[in-house]
Amino acid sequence: MDLLRHLRYFLVVAEELHFGRAAARLHMSQPPLSQSIQRLERELGVRLFDRDARRVALTDAGRHLLPEARDVLAGEDRLRASAERFRRGEAGTLRAGVPPDLGGRAVAALLPAFRVRSPVELKLREIGTAEQLRALADRSLDVGVLRLPFDVSWLSLGEVLTSPLGVLLRADHPLAAAPDVRLADLNGLGLVLFPRATAPALHDEVLTTCARHGYTPTEVHQAGNAEFALGLVLAGGAVALHDGVSPPADVAWRPLRGTPLLWRTAPAWPRGRHTPAVTAFADAVAEVLTGQGMRPAEGTLPRYPRPAAEYLS
């Protein structure tokens, strides 16, 4: 039995107290309307109307059930309205990942930048690129901020932003007095780098680029914590990569000559799962990261939700 439909008919008949006028309002003939009310009465086990040739009146049961019927139908309307807000991406929660080295200032700016664009609640998780990819695949994340390169065949990307990398040196190191540093100048020093497991492809790309430009670290120190990485630099014998945005005060940051290394960062989400909230997040990420000095990568002018591979071809 279609209870909601029969309750709507009941409300109209109760308002009109006339089956003919009620049928006209409902754009139906009178016999099916009478049959619907009879089915509802049988379902509920009570008479809702007293009716004869001259008049239609609500029974005592009908008067008491009328506000209940209104509440049921109002609840259906609220349910449908809530579902529509979720469908349009105007309600719910967006689960997003950000890399551990994004920085506190960027995270602090990202939350309000998203809030002005979307009423959806944003929940951030600090996890590396490899773990974000797994979480996107198993749907425990909706969107992430990832460091390229990674397999983009199943993803869509927002704007790809780049940030040239320099190096952190002990303040008393001879290279700290130079305006910039060549990678080859770093021979004899170790390199502090994020753990390979967090972004294997990027880790390997960094070391390959270093080797191509004449730098082979004496040792690669894997540091997942910024303070630990800073400590290794301060201890001497090693340098760390840094984008130059708010570098630590007690070390020297110098750009790399020729910009051989850079971070490429982009919001990413599984293809076919683009929503208005994802758009809001991608736009917020672009605003915050460009505000920190990152720039669009070449070939990324097309906007989402195009497949990520199109950005990199």
Disulfide bonds with the S-S distance in Angstrom:
none
